[in-house]
Amino acid sequence: MQEKLLELKNLKTHFQTERGVVTAVNGVSFTVHSGETVGVVGESGCGKSVTAESILRLLDEKSTRYEGEILYKGKNLLDFSISKMQEIRGNDISMIFQDPMSSLNPVYSVGNQIVESILLHQKCSKKEAYSRAIEMLRLTGIPSPEKRVHEYPHELSGGMRQRVMIAMALSCQPRLLIADEPTTALDVTTQAQILDLINELKLSYNMGTVMITHDLGVVAEVCTRVVVMYLGQVIEEANVEMLFKSPCHPYTRGLLKSIPKLTGDRLEKLHVIEGKVPTLHQVPKGCRFAPRCEFASQKCIEQMPELIEEESGHKVRCWHFKEIIGTGEGHYVNTSS
Amino acid sequence: MSILAANEEKPLLQVRNLKKYFPITNSLGNVTGQVKAVNNVSFEMKEGETFGLVGESGCGKSTTGRTIMRLVEPTEGEAIYRGKDIYRLKGNELMSIRREMQMVFQDPYSSLNPRKRIGHILEETLKIHHIGNKKERMERVMEMLNRVGFQSEQYYRYPHEFSGGQRQRIGLARALMVNPNLIICDEPVSALDVSIQSQVLNLLEEIQEEFKLSYLFVSHDLSVVRHISDRIGVMYLGELVEEAETDELYGNPLHPYTQALLSAVPVPNPAVKRERITLKGEVPSPLNPPSGCVFHPRCPHATEICKQKVPVKKMVAKNHAVACHLYV
């Protein structure tokens, strides 16, 4: 069994807003072991990015309140002081952000920015740090890194910038990598290169990875386990094969059915999940998906279902999932593709 | 003539050798170079057809759409809509052709005026084209709002009161106001979540049938384009490199770029393990595109001739054209 790196226990993130307190993340629990990639999927506003930022405590703590536990190697990060947290960030746990343009500093060369994080966490000279930075850039597949290290973010393309972000995130060899939509801003062919790179580096460093994404295709390609979120809650968790083969929650099933496919019948109408995600100010009382769910009963509207373990490693938050699977049309993924 | 013209039906739109070069100027305003955004693109659309244009960012697919609408003027070339060259029209004739061609934009947040009510936004199209009196226009707006799934009282709402998917439906309603034949959809669903995306795609299909529309569908998402298009053109660095019917293109992609592009799309099925063709390097700058075939620096099959000669688009199978030296 691999080492347990990160364990979220009933994490809640509350924001103070003008219209009162909203709970963007409401009772999220999952574990990440070393060498595995956990995907966190959901649509905009489901709390997946806030979950990621909460792990590193990146949110402004004047208006944010955390509840629950974030255990990194058994220690609760929420009890750490700010300086202790800074030791963890970038050194033990690193993060890659969605938009590489706005997350790199435009007035420093990329080498400078990588060196900064190396010098902050490791005892070495500036010269050593530079050669380390060049090494990292080479590792991420940037051609002629000795030259690129002196370039500024605007001189690089989107794919290159994302490689720099990865080089920076991995420069101190973190145990855990949090990737927040790392390929969303990229084209498919560049995305393929970056996903391959993350996969390779994960294997060579035996890192644990949390992959935040809205793209179920990306999940299927790189993740070993998947957490599906809806409106701040985990509604289903399973290993990747199980989730795609036998999804239990009607939301997961709906999502999988509504993506247009690259193979198979294309003239069929797409499945539609009616309605839209409610705002956090008007969270439904019972099951949060009930207003959009075609199977919702009175019980769903009144009572919130718990996340229960249906079979080993497969958790689902739904009152009726057993009946729904029974009536389901069976296959959700085109196995012939 | 485009090489797909063998069809007996008269085409709705013929685009011939379309070029759009943007000038690069230095700080003194002197032209120092050209970005070849669209370079010699030719294709045809039939009545009632959906023609998909796919490619990665910067390949010129959106510029092609915008040039056809004359939102940007072309550098060279023709776009013949029902026998009339759009680029030669002026005044009233241009106005009347604009009534038949409408556009739906990518970003539902910036394409609706935030200071105007939804009803007003929709009515404006009718006012510009002098259609109906005030009462008739209002009725028409209500009818359209209902058609795309809104209640009549939403006439008085402002754009910020709507979500992305709803705004995109408003954008579609606006395009439909003047009863067009052709709608150019520029990445209409790429800003939307999957569950909302399927709502908008289904609506586009329903409306196409109901109003007998043709779509020019510009998108970077290969699964979405496959779902909605009858025929597809693949663009790379300003050029149309392959053109075929949808099932033919996905079943039998010929151009090495199309093959790589298709193999790079992540498939939402962990059981499928595919051989991925990973392209080396990055898309070159359209400021000085490579000589010969624009794809040759990244092409796994490139030979000497690819560096020297620009490949001509050739018909290699039924309704399947490709611009590549591999297919002679």
Interface residues (C-beta under 8 A of the other chain):
Chain A: E43 S44 S157 G159 M160 D187 V188 T189 T190 Q191 A192 Q193 L195 D196 H214 D215 L216 G217 V218 V219 A220 E221 V240 E241 F244 K245 G254 L255 L256 S258 I259 P260 K261 L262 T263 R266 K269 L270 H271 V272 I273 E274 K276 V277 V333 N334 T335 S337
Chain B: E56 S57 S163 G165 Q166 D193 V194 S195 I196 Q197 S198 Q199 L201 N202 E205 H220 L222 S223 V224 R226 H227 I228 T246 D247 Y250 A260 L261 L262 S263 A264 V265 P266 V267 P268 N269 P270 A271 V272 R276 T278 L279 E282 V283
